[in-house]
Amino acid sequence: MLIAARALTPGRAAGPLLLLSEPLSLWGGLDLRTGAIIDRTHPQCGEGIAERIVAMRSARGSSSSSSALVEAARAGVAPAALILGLHDPILTIGALVAADLYGIEIPLIVVDERAWPALVDGVALSIETKGNQAWITVDPV
């Protein structure tokens, strides 16, 4: 299955999907040494985001989430890509800075609400971007 999306940052990624049931703030909600979700109020507390494609319908501030994403990239524990339902300028800045400072691309894409049912936790995905367009390939189960 192929899903069209809008690319906010460039890149390619592949990996298992971590579908978050609630928004996550990377600042304070993520262990920047391990990539584990540490927000004790988050339903996926304890899950790791490193090398996974993380999907959440929206992000949850703070403005420091951009620097947290950059630090996660530097430490090697950033997600392979981020899928959002709404544009988020804070995470976009973080992904762009990670690419500029460390050469680490974290594709950040926005999908339409109709695409969410195809995003199943744990399924293997690949993402490719070209300009402001993106495509998600959902591997058959």
Stockholm file with secondary structure:
# STOCKHOLM 1.0

chainA/1-141         MLIAARALTPGRAAGPLLLLSEPLSLWGGLDLRTGAIIDRTHPQCGEGIAERIVAMRSARGSSSSSSALVEAARAGVAPAALILGLHDPILTIGALVAADLYGIEIPLIVVDERAWPALVDGVALSIETKGNQAWITVDPV
#=GR chainA/1-141 SS CEEEEEEEECCEEEEEEEECSSCCCHHHHBCTTTCBBCCTTSTTTTCBCTTSEEEESSCCCCTTHHHHHHHHHHHTCSCSEEEESSCCHHHHHHHHHHHHHHCCCCCEEECCGGGGGGCCTTCEEEEEEETTEEEEEECCC
#=GC SS_cons         CEEEEEEEECCEEEEEEEECSSCCCHHHHBCTTTCBBCCTTSTTTTCBCTTSEEEESSCCCCTTHHHHHHHHHHHTCSCSEEEESSCCHHHHHHHHHHHHHHCCCCCEEECCGGGGGGCCTTCEEEEEEETTEEEEEECCC
//
